[in-house]
Amino acid sequence: MIVVNTSPTLTHLPWKKGKARGEVSFYPGNNNVDPEIFEAVLKTAGEEDWKHHYGNFLVPVGKPTETTETVSLDDLTAKDFVELVDGTTDVAKLEEYRSFEASGSQRKTVLAAIDDQLEKIAEIEKKKAEA
């Protein structure tokens, strides 16, 4: 399954008493995680910590199907695809998503989200170059 880390920093889970045990690391953007591992992370983090902290920036996108352990882009709703795009900072990956969507469903909301994300990244890169 895909888990989007909307935090700009690397997140290690589970986290116990101020120490990262580093069993699972979520990089900013998209993370492919085995559903069983993700369920174990949820259990270890605890429902309250997830609800009030981790769930604010770690977003599972899509549900694994019965026949596969990973989520195909074909399986994502427009809303889930937009969440995936919003958590992606890799231009090449966004271009891949655009090609996939343009050759398939051609959902305007998804294509617009990709364009918006690419513009945000271009603005950040421009500011970095000017600094």
Secondary structure by P-SEA (a helix, b strand, c coil): cbbbccccbbbbccccccccccccccccccccccaaaaaaaaaaacaaaaaccccccccccccccccccccccccccaaaaaaaaaacccaaaaaaaaaaaaaccccaaaaaaaaaaaaaaaaaaaaaaac
